[in-house]
Amino acid sequence: MGLFSKNRTDGRTYDGTDNTRKGVIDRIKYDGPANELIWKFPYDNLTIGVQLIVNESQEAIFYKGGKALDSFGPGTHTISTANIPLLQKLINLPFGGKTPFSAEVWFINKTIKRDLKWGTKTPMKLRDPLYGFIIPVRAYGEYGIQINDARNFMTQIVGTLHTADIQTIQQHFTSLIITKVTDTISKYIVQQKVSVVDIPAQVDEISKTCKDRISEEFEKYGILITNFYAESINYPEDHPQVEQINQAQANKLKRDIEGFTYQQERSFDVMDSAAQNEGNSGNLMGAGMGLGMGLGIGGTMGNQMGSIGEQLNTNQNNQNHSKPPPPPGSSIFVLVNNKQEGPFNLGQLKTFIQNGQITKETFAWKEGMAQWDKAENLPEINQLFGSSTPPPPPPQP
């Protein structure tokens, strides 16, 4: 029986009489587990003419002295100086037969690995661009990879870690993924002016943006990102600041439906609060000040106050004023927001008119009147609308 008459399962040959008498390698092949990304052939005593078998979705790379000599795709290859010319220079070939030499063979698994998981161990602290609150946000999803540049992968990953399986890749790149996801979401909500509580509705767009940014980093290591999904981006519903944002959005939606602004809503609140204490001459002034703060200062306050008053008085004019007049008194009462205010003297009324808080359409009543009437129909009030302060006299020579 010849020296290499029988093949071993590991690719070596022996004569069948003694398992310790091992010959040189004559066949190189790898059929390892699917989760392995790279695998090194365990023996290095090769021969010229050795058969290299590379399966589909695999690539084999020959190394000699730490230098990659050549790579081989799927198929059966015979190692010789014809397909690896550098062997002629790197090894001594004194004979024409199967000359033994030492070299390393690495197999790279190029199948697509899907369903790799990623997720945040601790919440991301994101500042809401609309409300300024810092909200804790968690995210998780999955991605897929494929080795598309075997030599680059071997240099960047295997040369550093000396091994590479799915778990190694996940451990090595998890921090990078979370960093890119956090940065992408932060920039997205600022650029798009999206509140943190509205992020779940933007998952698809955010996933696409994250994939583009993460792919740039993985390509540096010879890895292609085949898919990247953010399955969920969420926040605690019971977080105090989340509840405040939800309440603010609900109030805004209510104002949009009813057709007024936040400033007008605050003005209504001030007037309603002032009108609840009838008979206090300071209430109307307080209401006017509140409106002024909400709508503007000076002329802008007067104009908008007058506009609101006209709307209210128009509604009052269409109603049946069956309410009996207030008890007799020496001063004048007015209606503001359908609430009785006063009594006021002419000096106070003049101030309210100048500030635009009382218009000619405002309803008023005084002792002796049978019912409420517009302010312009009361002579003592009507004359206040046309009165103005004379300019200062010219300086004396």
MOUR-V975022 format. One record per helix or strand of 2 or more residues. SS is the DSSP state (2 for helix, 1 for strand). FROM is the first residue (numbers start at 1). TO is the last residue. If there is no record, write none. Layout:
ss=SS from=FROM to=TO
ss=SS from=FROM to=TO
This chain:
ss=1 from=6 to=7
ss=1 from=13 to=14
ss=1 from=27 to=29
ss=1 from=38 to=40
ss=1 from=45 to=47
ss=1 from=51 to=54
ss=1 from=58 to=64
ss=1 from=67 to=72
ss=1 from=75 to=78
ss=2 from=86 to=90
ss=1 from=100 to=102
ss=1 from=104 to=109
ss=1 from=113 to=119
ss=1 from=124 to=127
ss=1 from=134 to=147
ss=2 from=150 to=161
ss=2 from=166 to=191
ss=2 from=196 to=219
ss=1 from=223 to=235
ss=2 from=240 to=258
ss=2 from=262 to=275
ss=2 from=282 to=295
ss=2 from=299 to=317
ss=1 from=332 to=336
ss=1 from=339 to=344
ss=2 from=346 to=354
ss=1 from=363 to=366
ss=1 from=373 to=374
ss=2 from=375 to=377
ss=2 from=379 to=386
